[in-house]
């Protein structure tokens, strides 16, 4: 089922919450990303609770992604999510006990599918098997699926396309979204959500995390972004040959142009330059 993909910012690196996650969020809390989260490992529990409370106070929807493979570990992760007041529990190997706990405590539940191992996680299995597994979980009432598509040991792009086309529920593509090429694939596949964590801390999309979110918005959405009170429109003269450029070149030109101009400017542009959306709003 196709959606307009929405970013979930994960304050994690290599599947562990970064130690300065609270400070990072404080620097980025003004951005338009609505979904924020981190992992169950890396911070003291009291600090996790305080950070999730700060996110909620800023109007964010909160996610705890639990990388655990036994039922007792998965249940502990669900208990942590509930105690932190999270909105969504992502990850865990599905179990009826975890699902029942989430329903009893008002948590949306998006479990993993496939055969998962390690940390950072690696995904094994077949697309057909994962689709069948997801359909079984959805029949039991889960709220969506956390698919580690780019951690797959096979053809990741083919898995993502087939899985999203076949599974009629919100799908989050989680892990190793670290290039504009993969963003293009996510848009084409139509995932409901995608996570970025390690790639932000590796500066895969630019400078600090707030700047990278802005660049993602420019790349995936309009060629200009209005923030705050818009300034009067002014002309920007574009190359006459631009209409014949390949898509990647047009996007790169627009991204360079708009990052050189004030982000509060409104830039008139022809309809053919509009790109399909990735939402960070």
Order of alpha helices (4+ residues) and beta strands (2+ residues): beta-beta-beta-alpha-beta-alpha-beta-alpha-beta-alpha-beta-beta-beta-alpha-beta-alpha-beta-alpha-beta-alpha-alpha-alpha
